[in-house]
């Protein structure tokens, strides 16, 4: 399971011109699922993200977590995180989990993040989405479980 975590001042997701998710300060999490991933990786990743200290404290040090600042999250499923570009110029996505594995695991990850105490919104699995990210810092972290 791979996640690109971006600290944001605001973020949103729109599908067919309709906004389906919108947050202020928090994280936009682009989430990719591999074919061998299961709930174990989802649990570990949800715990790690909820406690990841990437927000500034009173001394302007990255010392606070999403839980500490009472921030929100948006989770966007993104199979392209498993792109293989070693050969040629067209990415191969054979290393990404098929939808029947990935979709329920993305949903489970969202449930687990919410269970950690993080208010979490989502895009729509498999949809063509417009994701707007006001990256704060910029701070972008790649996590893999």
Secondary structure, DSSP 8 states (H G I E B T S, - for coil): -EEEEEEEEEEEEEETTEEEEEESSEEEEEEE-BTT--HHHHHHHHHHHHH---EE-TTS-EEE-HHHHT-EEEEEE-GGGG-B-SSSSS-B-TTB--HHHHHHHHHHHHHHHHHTT-EEEE--TT--EEEEEEEEEEEEEEEE-
